[in-house]
Amino acid sequence: MHSFSSNSKSKIIKIAGAGIAGMSAAINIKKAGYNVVVFEKQSTAGGSRHGDYEGLDNWIFNSSMEDFFTSHGLNFKNLPAIPIHQFTVHLENRASSLVKSPQPFFYMVKRGSEQDSLDQHFYEQCKNAGVDFKFDTPAPDNFDIDSTGPSKVAAYIKGVNFKTTLKNQVHLLLGKKFAPKGYAYLIIMDGQATLATAYKKVKNENMDPLQNSIDYFNSKEISIPKENMFGSRGSFSINNMRTFKRPFRIGEAGGFQDYLFGFGMRMAMRSGLAAAYQITGEIKLTKTIMRDLNWKRNLSFINRFIYEKLNTNQLAMMADSFATADEPLELLTQAYKWNFKKILRWIRFRERYEVRPA
């Protein structure tokens, strides 16, 4: 493995991409006494985002959100994050299910260049720590850390942001009409709303999952204006992470995400910390983090494989099981633990099956 010796702190560590993973790596490397420059093609941190809401998961990792951020050199207390204790699940031609949890399922945060976004929250902390940023500037060829995003595209996100007077609420739409082999969601937080669908490319090019989702909510008397539309893409490709070499690929560039529902922000942060430890010579800590991340990624890969095989009836049964559970968050936590069946599935499909476009 490549690492830097303690007498090389005068070397400038170059990071490509001012995303969550890149800034998590940057602040920890800087706090270890190294000079750090983050190169970003956009004009600001979060410049490629759309001001939409995303969730910080509360089931993949054991530590509390505040402890998790602290262990990654970042502050959670001042982040505008809204805990979500309930959401409604919808399927076509089925009754909706309300899922509640005593503990938050996730924390909703805004993404983008606005001051109350997670991206700007990270950026300000990095700047205060002394990290140097070069915006509107691609990284040079000899960069040390790659935090630029996914290299392969297998998933597509289409959505719309809008203002509303409706109360805070979260909805999840399942089924191929709304999101083939994926899911759609409506999030309303403090007067701002995001409706989006994350799906795999469909053979029927005439089908529009976003429009179907809009039509569904319009029928429920939730008016969705077709303004401020956005689109992006993602990857479900699982990379071989047995080696961790320079340039260290972190975040989506390294395939560090939850393949089941795409909750990848905490995994991205964790991969950034692993790269920071590698560069600062804490090799044992790097190996520990990487081992844990790879176990979680492999489990989420199996979870995604299972999820893609579910039909409408099975999706409805899954929604009902969460709605009737006393501790639905524990069901999600259990999904990220190995058992005999998952081990067999991993042995069988890890080489033959890749999470691909439909």
C-alpha positions in Angstrom: 0.0 0.0 0.0 1.1 3.6 -0.8 1.6 5.9 2.2 3.5 9.0 3.1 6.2 9.1 5.7 6.0 11.5 8.6 8.8 13.6 7.1 6.8 14.4 4.0 4.3 16.8 5.6 5.7 19.6 3.4 4.2 17.7 0.4 0.9 19.2 -0.8 -1.8 16.6 -0.8 -4.0 17.1 -3.9 -7.7 16.0 -3.8 -9.9 15.9 -6.9 -13.5 16.8 -6.0 -15.0 18.8 -3.2 -17.7 16.3 -2.4 -18.5 14.8 1.0 -15.8 12.1 0.8 -13.1 14.6 -0.5 -13.8 17.1 2.2 -13.9 14.4 4.9 -10.4 13.3 3.7 -9.2 16.9 3.5 -10.1 18.0 7.0 -8.5 15.0 8.6 -5.3 15.2 6.6 -5.0 18.9 7.4 -5.6 18.3 11.1 -2.7 15.8 10.9 -0.4 18.7 9.8 -0.3 18.3 6.1 -0.9 20.9 3.4 -4.1 20.1 1.5 -5.5 21.5 -1.8 -9.0 20.4 -3.0 -9.6 21.0 -6.7 -13.2 21.3 -7.8 -14.5 21.9 -11.4 -17.6 23.6 -10.1 -17.6 27.2 -8.8 -18.4 26.2 -5.2 -18.8 23.2 -3.0 -22.1 21.5 -3.7 -22.2 23.2 -7.1 -23.3 20.0 -8.9 -26.2 19.4 -6.5 -29.7 20.8 -6.9 -30.8 22.0 -3.5 -32.7 18.8 -2.9 -33.0 16.8 0.3 -31.1 13.6 1.0 -31.0 11.3 4.0 -28.2 10.5 6.4 -29.0 6.8 7.3 -29.3 5.7 10.9 -29.0 2.0 10.6 -25.8 1.0 8.6 -23.4 2.3 11.3 -23.8 1.6 15.0 -22.6 5.0 16.4 -24.9 8.0 16.9 -24.8 10.7 14.2 -23.1 13.1 16.5 -20.4 10.6 17.5 -19.9 9.5 13.9 -19.3 13.1 12.7 -17.0 13.8 15.6 -14.9 10.7 14.9 -14.5 12.0 11.3 -13.3 15.4 12.4 -16.6 17.2 11.7 -19.3 18.9 13.7 -22.9 17.6 13.5 -24.5 20.0 16.1 -24.7 23.0 13.9 -25.9 21.1 10.8 -29.5 21.9 9.8 -30.6 18.2 10.0 -34.2 17.1 10.5 -34.7 13.7 12.2 -37.3 11.6 10.4 -39.3 9.2 12.6 -42.0 8.2 10.0 -42.8 7.9 6.3 -45.6 6.6 4.2 -45.0 3.8 1.6 -47.1 3.7 -1.6 -47.6 1.1 -4.2 -49.8 1.2 -7.3 -53.3 0.0 -6.6 -52.5 -0.7 -3.0 -53.4 0.9 0.3 -50.5 3.1 1.7 -48.6 2.0 4.8 -47.4 4.4 7.5 -44.1 3.3 9.0 -43.1 4.8 12.4 -40.0 4.4 14.6 -39.1 5.6 18.1 -35.6 6.3 16.8 -35.0 8.4 13.6 -34.8 6.4 10.4 -32.5 9.0 9.0 -31.7 12.7 9.2 -32.8 14.9 6.3 -30.2 17.4 5.0 -30.1 19.8 2.1 -27.5 19.3 -0.7 -26.1 22.1 -2.8 -24.4 25.4 -2.6 -26.9 27.2 -0.3 -25.6 28.2 3.2 -27.8 25.7 5.0 -26.7 22.7 2.9 -24.5 19.8 4.1 -21.9 20.7 1.4 -21.5 24.2 2.6 -21.4 23.0 6.2 -18.5 20.7 5.3 -16.8 23.5 3.3 -16.9 26.0 6.1 -15.3 23.6 8.5 -12.6 22.6 6.0 -11.8 26.3 5.4 -11.7 27.0 9.1 -9.2 24.2 9.5 -7.0 25.7 6.8 -7.8 23.5 3.8 -7.1 25.3 0.5 -9.8 25.1 -2.3 -9.3 25.7 -6.0 -12.7 26.2 -7.6 -13.4 26.2 -11.4 -10.1 24.1 -11.6 -9.7 20.5 -12.6 -7.3 18.5 -10.6 -3.7 18.0 -12.0 -2.7 14.6 -13.2 -0.6 13.8 -10.1 -3.5 14.1 -7.6 -3.5 11.8 -4.5 -7.2 11.3 -3.8 -10.1 10.8 -6.3 -13.5 12.1 -5.0 -15.0 13.0 -8.4 -18.1 10.7 -8.5 -19.1 7.5 -10.2 -17.1 6.1 -13.1 -19.9 3.9 -14.4 -23.6 4.8 -14.8 -26.3 2.3 -13.9 -28.9 4.5 -12.1 -30.7 7.6 -13.1 -32.3 10.3 -10.9 -35.0 12.6 -12.2 -36.7 15.1 -9.9 -38.3 18.4 -9.3 -37.9 20.9 -6.4 -40.7 23.2 -5.5 -42.1 25.4 -2.7 -45.2 24.4 -0.8 -47.3 25.3 2.3 -47.8 21.6 3.2 -46.6 20.3 6.5 -43.3 18.3 6.8 -43.8 14.7 5.5 -41.9 11.9 3.7 -43.3 9.5 1.1 -41.8 6.4 -0.5 -43.1 5.1 -3.8 -42.2 1.5 -4.8 -42.9 -0.4 -8.0 -41.8 -0.3 -11.7 -44.4 2.3 -12.6 -42.7 4.9 -10.3 -39.1 3.6 -10.3 -38.1 0.5 -12.2 -35.8 -1.5 -9.8 -35.5 1.6 -7.6 -37.7 3.9 -5.6 -39.3 7.3 -5.8 -39.8 9.7 -2.9 -41.5 12.9 -2.0 -39.9 15.0 0.8 -41.5 18.1 2.2 -39.4 20.0 4.8 -40.0 23.5 6.0 -41.8 24.7 2.9 -39.4 23.2 0.4 -40.2 19.9 -1.4 -38.4 17.4 -3.6 -40.1 14.7 -5.7 -37.5 12.4 -7.3 -37.3 9.0 -8.8 -34.1 6.8 -8.7 -34.4 4.0 -11.2 -32.6 1.9 -13.7 -32.8 2.5 -17.4 -35.9 0.9 -18.8 -36.5 -0.9 -22.1 -39.7 1.0 -22.6 -38.3 4.4 -23.4 -41.8 5.9 -23.6 -42.4 5.3 -19.9 -41.6 8.3 -17.7 -41.3 7.3 -14.0 -41.1 10.9 -12.8 -44.3 11.9 -14.6 -46.1 8.8 -13.2 -45.0 9.9 -9.8 -46.2 13.4 -10.4 -49.6 12.1 -11.6 -49.9 9.8 -8.6 -49.4 12.6 -6.1 -51.7 15.0 -8.1 -54.4 12.4 -7.7 -53.8 12.5 -3.9 -54.3 16.3 -4.0 -50.7 17.1 -3.6 -50.0 19.5 -6.4 -46.5 19.0 -8.0 -45.5 21.9 -10.3 -43.2 21.0 -13.2 -40.6 23.6 -12.4 -37.0 23.5 -11.3 -36.6 20.0 -12.8 -33.2 18.3 -12.3 -31.5 15.1 -13.3 -28.4 13.2 -12.3 -26.9 9.7 -12.4 -25.4 7.1 -10.2 -23.7 3.8 -10.2 -24.3 0.4 -8.7 -21.0 -1.0 -9.8 -19.1 -2.8 -7.1 -15.4 -2.2 -7.4 -12.6 -4.5 -6.3 -11.4 -2.9 -3.1 -8.9 -5.5 -2.1 -6.3 -2.9 -3.0 -6.3 0.7 -1.9 -3.7 2.5 -4.0 -2.9 6.0 -5.0 -4.9 7.8 -6.2 -7.2 6.6 -3.5 -10.7 6.4 -4.9 -13.3 7.4 -2.3 -17.0 8.1 -2.2 -18.8 7.2 -5.3 -15.6 7.2 -7.3 -14.6 4.1 -5.2 -18.0 2.5 -5.1 -18.6 3.4 -1.5 -22.3 3.6 -1.1 -25.3 1.6 0.0 -26.4 -0.4 -3.0 -29.8 -1.1 -1.6 -31.3 2.4 -1.3 -28.4 4.6 -2.2 -27.8 6.0 1.3 -24.1 6.7 0.8 -23.2 9.9 2.7 -21.8 8.2 5.8 -20.0 5.6 3.7 -18.5 8.4 1.7 -17.3 10.1 4.8 -15.9 6.8 6.1 -13.9 6.2 2.9 -12.5 9.7 3.1 -11.3 9.0 6.6 -9.7 5.8 5.4 -7.8 7.7 2.7 -6.7 10.3 5.3 -5.3 7.6 7.6 -3.5 5.9 4.7 -1.8 9.2 3.7 -0.8 10.1 7.3 0.6 6.6 7.9 -2.1 5.1 10.1 -2.2 2.0 8.0 -3.8 -0.3 10.6 -6.7 2.2 11.0 -7.1 2.2 7.2 -7.3 -1.5 7.1 -9.9 -1.7 9.9 -12.1 0.9 8.2 -11.8 -0.7 4.8 -12.6 -4.2 6.1 -15.8 -2.9 7.7 -16.8 -0.8 4.7 -16.3 -3.7 2.3 -18.4 -6.0 4.5 -21.2 -3.4 4.5 -20.9 -2.8 0.7 -21.0 -6.5 0.0 -24.1 -6.9 2.2 -25.8 -4.0 0.5 -25.0 -5.6 -2.8 -26.8 -8.8 -1.8 -29.7 -6.7 -0.4 -30.0 -4.9 -3.8 -29.9 -8.3 -5.6 -32.8 -9.5 -3.4 -34.7 -6.2 -3.8 -34.6 -6.2 -7.6 -36.2 -9.7 -7.6 -39.3 -8.6 -5.6 -42.6 -8.3 -7.4 -45.5 -6.0 -6.4 -47.0 -8.4 -3.9 -43.6 -9.0 -2.2 -43.0 -5.3 -2.0 -46.4 -4.8 -0.3 -45.5 -7.6 2.2 -42.2 -5.9 2.9 -44.0 -2.5 3.5 -46.5 -4.2 5.8 -43.8 -5.9 7.8 -42.2 -2.5 8.5 -45.5 -0.8 9.2 -46.5 -3.5 11.8 -43.1 -3.8 13.5 -42.5 -2.2 16.9 -38.9 -1.4 16.0 -38.8 -1.2 12.2 -35.3 0.4 12.4 -34.1 -2.9 13.8 -35.3 -4.7 10.6 -33.1 -2.4 8.6 -30.2 -2.9 10.9 -30.6 -6.7 10.6 -30.5 -6.4 6.8 -26.9 -5.3 7.2 -25.8 -8.4 9.1 -24.5 -11.5 7.5 -26.4 -14.8 7.8 -26.0 -18.2 6.2 -28.3 -17.4 3.2 -26.6 -14.2 2.4 -23.2 -15.9 2.5 -24.4 -18.4 0.0 -25.8 -15.7 -2.2 -22.5 -13.8 -2.1 -20.5 -16.9 -3.0 -22.9 -17.6 -5.9 -23.4 -14.2 -7.4 -20.3 -12.1 -6.5 -18.5 -13.1 -9.7 -21.5 -13.7 -12.0 -23.9 -11.0 -11.1 -23.3 -7.2 -11.3 -25.9 -4.6 -10.4 -26.4 -3.4 -14.0 -28.9 -1.3 -15.9 -32.1 -3.2 -16.7 
